[in-house]
Amino acid sequence: MDAAGGPEPTVAEVIAMQDPGDRDACRADLDAATPATFPRIYRRWWAYGLLAQRDGRVERYVQAHRGGGDWREISAA
């Protein structure tokens, strides 16, 4: 169960919520996880996926790419 009380996303949903460039790494990490490491790796990628869904994130990356700021500040937020 997630923090809001809803069901946890499936592995496919966690992969889908990643940035397109991170989906293969996410899938590989989850596929390679052992039963002992899977919960930690799953939660980490789930958190990354939630961060990837933040409002205005893509626009801030574009602005930073065009010289309007530091992209590392966006990814660290």
C-alpha positions as CSV (number, residue, x, y, z in Angstrom):
1,M,0.0,0.0,0.0
2,D,1.3,3.5,-0.9
3,A,1.6,6.5,1.5
4,A,-1.9,7.7,0.4
5,G,-3.4,4.4,1.2
6,G,-3.9,3.2,-2.3
7,P,-2.4,0.1,-3.9
8,E,1.2,0.0,-4.9
9,P,1.9,0.3,-8.7
10,T,2.8,-2.8,-10.6
11,V,6.3,-3.3,-11.9
12,A,5.1,-2.3,-15.4
13,E,3.5,0.9,-14.0
14,V,6.8,1.8,-12.2
15,I,8.7,1.3,-15.4
16,A,6.2,3.4,-17.4
17,M,6.4,6.3,-15.0
18,Q,10.1,6.7,-15.6
19,D,11.6,9.2,-18.0
20,P,11.9,7.4,-21.4
21,G,15.7,7.4,-21.1
22,D,15.6,5.6,-17.7
23,R,13.1,2.9,-18.5
24,D,15.6,0.3,-19.7
25,A,17.8,0.8,-16.6
26,C,14.7,0.5,-14.4
27,R,13.6,-2.7,-16.1
28,A,17.1,-4.2,-15.9
29,D,17.5,-3.3,-12.2
30,L,14.1,-4.8,-11.4
31,D,14.7,-7.9,-13.5
32,A,18.1,-8.5,-11.9
33,A,16.8,-8.0,-8.3
34,T,16.8,-11.0,-6.0
35,P,13.9,-11.6,-3.6
36,A,16.0,-9.9,-0.9
37,T,16.9,-6.8,-2.8
38,F,13.7,-6.4,-4.8
39,P,11.7,-4.3,-2.3
40,R,14.5,-1.8,-1.9
41,I,15.1,-1.5,-5.7
42,Y,11.3,-1.3,-6.4
43,R,10.8,1.5,-3.9
44,R,13.8,3.4,-5.2
45,W,12.5,3.3,-8.8
46,W,9.0,4.0,-7.6
47,A,10.3,7.2,-6.0
48,Y,12.2,8.2,-9.1
49,G,9.0,7.7,-11.1
50,L,7.1,9.9,-8.8
51,L,9.8,12.6,-9.1
52,A,9.6,12.3,-12.9
53,Q,5.9,13.2,-12.8
54,R,6.4,16.6,-11.1
55,D,4.6,19.5,-12.7
56,G,6.7,21.7,-14.9
57,R,9.7,19.5,-14.7
58,V,10.1,19.0,-18.5
59,E,9.7,22.8,-19.1
60,R,12.4,23.5,-16.5
61,Y,14.8,21.0,-18.2
62,V,14.2,22.7,-21.6
63,Q,14.8,26.1,-20.0
64,A,18.0,24.9,-18.4
65,H,19.1,23.4,-21.8
66,R,18.6,26.7,-23.4
67,G,20.8,28.4,-20.8
68,G,18.2,29.4,-18.3
69,G,19.5,27.5,-15.3
70,D,21.3,24.5,-14.0
71,W,19.5,21.1,-14.8
72,R,21.2,19.5,-11.8
73,E,19.1,21.7,-9.5
74,I,16.0,20.3,-11.1
75,S,17.0,16.7,-10.9
76,A,18.1,17.1,-7.2
77,A,14.8,18.6,-6.1
